[in-house]
Amino acid sequence: MLPPNLPSDISQKRLVKAFEKAGFISNVAGGKGGHYKLMDPKTKRFITLQSNVFKQVLRDKLKQAEEMGYDATEIMSGY
């Protein structure tokens, strides 16, 4: 379940670190431009994270992580 208080703007690097603490692997070859490619080592699925992370984008990326079996509140606690 998504946390109720999501920040309206978050830095890309801080969010990548939060995903890494949750278990994702970042900087997998294939990221394009200023994008980060985050890989879930269990399912081998990817989340692409662009440089401008606004509230709606953050919500979408957290939903993708939840579909992979991660807890969004745990990811945001690492933020």
C-alpha positions in Angstrom: 0.0 0.0 0.0 1.3 3.4 -0.9 2.3 5.8 1.9 -0.2 8.6 2.4 2.4 11.4 2.5 4.5 11.4 -0.7 6.8 14.3 -1.3 5.8 16.5 -4.2 9.4 16.6 -5.6 12.3 14.2 -4.8 15.8 14.1 -6.1 16.6 11.2 -8.4 19.7 10.2 -6.5 18.0 10.0 -3.2 15.2 7.9 -4.6 17.7 5.5 -6.3 19.4 5.0 -2.9 16.1 4.2 -1.3 15.4 1.6 -4.0 18.9 0.2 -3.5 18.2 -0.2 0.2 15.1 -2.1 -0.6 17.1 -4.6 -2.8 17.1 -3.2 -6.3 20.3 -3.0 -8.3 21.0 0.4 -10.0 23.1 1.5 -13.0 22.5 -1.6 -15.0 23.8 -1.1 -18.5 21.2 0.3 -20.8 20.1 3.4 -18.9 19.6 6.2 -21.5 20.8 9.7 -20.9 19.9 10.9 -17.4 17.8 7.9 -16.6 18.6 5.2 -14.1 17.7 1.6 -14.8 16.8 -0.3 -11.6 16.7 -4.1 -11.7 14.9 -6.3 -9.3 17.3 -9.3 -8.8 14.5 -11.7 -7.9 12.3 -11.2 -11.0 14.8 -9.6 -13.4 12.3 -6.9 -14.1 13.3 -3.3 -14.6 12.0 0.1 -13.4 13.3 3.1 -15.4 13.7 6.3 -13.3 13.9 9.6 -15.1 15.6 12.7 -13.7 12.5 14.7 -12.9 10.7 12.7 -10.2 7.4 14.5 -9.3 4.6 13.1 -7.2 2.7 11.3 -9.9 5.9 9.7 -11.3 6.9 8.6 -7.8 3.5 7.1 -7.2 3.8 5.1 -10.5 7.3 3.8 -9.7 6.2 2.7 -6.2 3.2 0.9 -7.7 5.5 -0.9 -10.1 7.7 -1.9 -7.2 4.7 -3.2 -5.3 3.7 -5.3 -8.3 7.2 -6.9 -8.0 6.5 -7.8 -4.3 8.2 -4.8 -2.5 6.6 -2.6 0.2 6.3 1.0 -0.9 6.4 2.3 2.7 9.7 0.4 3.2 11.2 2.0 0.2 10.1 5.5 1.3 11.4 4.9 4.8 14.9 4.5 3.1 14.4 7.9 1.6 
